[in-house]
Amino acid sequence: MNNEVKVLKLTTGEEIITRMTEEDSGNLLLEKPMVIQQMAPDTTGRVGIGLVPWSFAGNTDSVTIESKYVLVTLESTSEMGKNYLSTITGISL
């Protein structure tokens, strides 16, 4: 798992999307993690998904966490992966 876009469900209940690399120590290196949040329904009643920074006050360009805080690691859907990469790079994919 080298720098792939993953979705992590943490023991805190947060669901985050991030580029992730597993370190030799077993820790996880997260690059620009973002929280996945459900947004209010639009005028048609469709519920949206939003990506917000994991921390508003701290630098989250590179964050190391212990793997014991991750309940599950999932492959991102193609669409979510593209949305995440577009958000962090500013480039439309």
C-alpha positions as CSV (number, residue, x, y, z in Angstrom):
1,M,0.0,0.0,0.0
2,N,2.2,2.8,-1.2
3,N,0.6,6.2,-1.4
4,E,-2.8,4.9,-2.6
5,V,-6.1,6.7,-2.0
6,K,-7.8,4.9,0.8
7,V,-10.9,5.4,3.0
8,L,-10.3,4.8,6.7
9,K,-12.9,4.3,9.4
10,L,-11.3,5.4,12.6
11,T,-12.1,4.3,16.2
12,T,-13.3,7.9,16.7
13,G,-16.1,7.3,14.2
14,E,-14.6,9.6,11.6
15,E,-14.4,8.4,8.0
16,I,-11.5,9.9,6.2
17,I,-10.1,9.7,2.7
18,T,-6.4,10.1,2.2
19,R,-3.3,9.0,0.3
20,M,-1.8,6.5,2.6
21,T,1.5,4.6,3.0
22,E,2.1,1.9,5.6
23,E,5.5,2.4,7.3
24,D,7.8,-0.4,8.4
25,S,6.9,0.3,12.0
26,G,3.2,-0.5,11.2
27,N,2.2,3.2,11.6
28,L,0.3,4.8,8.8
29,L,1.5,7.9,6.9
30,L,-1.5,9.9,5.8
31,E,-1.1,12.7,3.2
32,K,-3.7,15.5,3.3
33,P,-6.4,13.5,5.1
34,M,-10.0,14.8,4.7
35,V,-13.1,13.9,6.6
36,I,-16.0,12.6,4.5
37,Q,-19.3,14.3,5.7
38,Q,-22.9,13.9,4.6
39,M,-24.3,17.2,3.5
40,A,-27.8,18.5,3.8
41,P,-30.2,17.4,1.0
42,D,-30.4,19.7,-2.0
43,T,-33.7,21.0,-3.4
44,T,-34.4,17.7,-5.1
45,G,-33.9,15.8,-1.9
46,R,-30.5,14.2,-2.9
47,V,-28.1,13.9,-0.1
48,G,-24.5,15.0,-1.0
49,I,-21.1,14.1,0.3
50,G,-18.5,16.8,1.3
51,L,-14.8,16.6,2.0
52,V,-13.5,18.9,4.8
53,P,-10.0,19.2,6.2
54,W,-9.3,16.8,9.1
55,S,-7.9,19.7,11.0
56,F,-8.7,23.4,10.4
57,A,-5.9,24.7,12.7
58,G,-3.1,22.2,12.1
59,N,-0.9,21.3,9.2
60,T,-2.2,18.0,7.8
61,D,0.1,17.7,4.7
62,S,1.6,14.7,6.4
63,V,0.2,12.9,9.5
64,T,1.4,9.7,11.1
65,I,-1.1,7.7,13.1
66,E,-0.9,4.3,14.8
67,S,-2.8,1.6,12.9
68,K,-4.6,0.5,16.1
69,Y,-6.8,3.6,15.6
70,V,-8.1,2.3,12.3
71,L,-11.1,-0.1,12.3
72,V,-11.2,-0.7,8.6
73,T,-9.3,0.3,5.5
74,L,-11.2,0.4,2.2
75,E,-10.5,1.1,-1.4
76,S,-12.1,4.4,-2.4
77,T,-14.7,4.3,-5.2
78,S,-13.4,5.7,-8.4
79,E,-15.6,8.8,-8.1
80,M,-14.6,9.6,-4.5
81,G,-10.9,9.0,-5.3
82,K,-11.2,11.5,-8.2
83,N,-13.1,14.0,-6.1
84,Y,-10.4,13.7,-3.3
85,L,-7.5,14.1,-5.7
86,S,-9.2,17.1,-7.4
87,T,-9.8,18.7,-4.0
88,I,-6.2,18.4,-2.8
89,T,-4.5,19.2,-6.1
90,G,-6.9,21.8,-7.5
91,I,-6.8,20.0,-10.8
92,S,-10.1,18.7,-12.3
93,L,-9.8,15.0,-13.2
